[in-house]
Amino acid sequence: IALNLNNIGNILLGQEKYNEAFDNYQKVLAICEEFYSSDYESMIVCLGNNADVLEDQEKYNEALTISSTSINN
């Protein structure tokens, strides 16, 4: 399910539907946190996708916060 939601988020991001993409990535992040929290690579991807959307929306401080979270974990 997470992979499918992630792929949908990627498509929405490509279509510049940022809010919808972010919503999908948030769902993926929730799944990652629940089931893959010890899989750091998956967590970095999940957090990175959220940061990418925020960066595309020019919400740089929020993107930096999320990116910092992925680095510090």
N, C-alpha and C positions, 0 to 999 in steps of 0.2 A: 504494500500500500504506500509506504513512504517513497519508494522509487517512482511510482506512478504520480504521486502528488508533486514530487520534485520535478519530474519531466513536464507536468502541466504548468508548474511555476516557471520553468525555463521558457516554455512557449509563450506564456502570458508576458513575461519580461521582454521577450523579443518583439512582442506586439505593443510594447510600451503601456501595458495595462498594469501599472505598478502596484496599485492597491490590491488587485486580485492576486498578482504574483506574490506579494508579501504575505497575504492571507494563507496561500498555499504553503509557502516556506515556513510560516509559523506553525502550521499543522505538522509539517515534516520535522521541525525542531522539537515539538512536543513528543513526537514518536521517538526521535533520536534520544531525547533526554530520558524517556521511560525505559526504552529497550536497549539502547546502544551507548549509554553514558560512559562506559569504560572503553569504548572504541573511539579513540581520539581522532582518528582520521575521519570517521563519519561525523563526529561532532564539529570538526573544523569545517567540513563541507556545508553542513547545515547552517552554522553561524555565518559562514562566508556568503552563502546565498542571500541571507537576510541583509547583510551589509551591502551586497551588490545592489539590491533594490534601493536601499536608502541612498547610496552614492548616486545612482541614476536620477534620484529625485532631488539631488543636491542637498540632502540632509547629512552633511559631512560629519557633524559631531556625533549623531546617533550611529552612523556607520563606523566611526572610529571606536566608539564604545563597544559595539558588538565585535569588531575586529580585535580589539584589545582583550576581550573575554576569550576569544578563541586562542590567542597567543598565551594568555596566562594559565589556561587550563592545560 
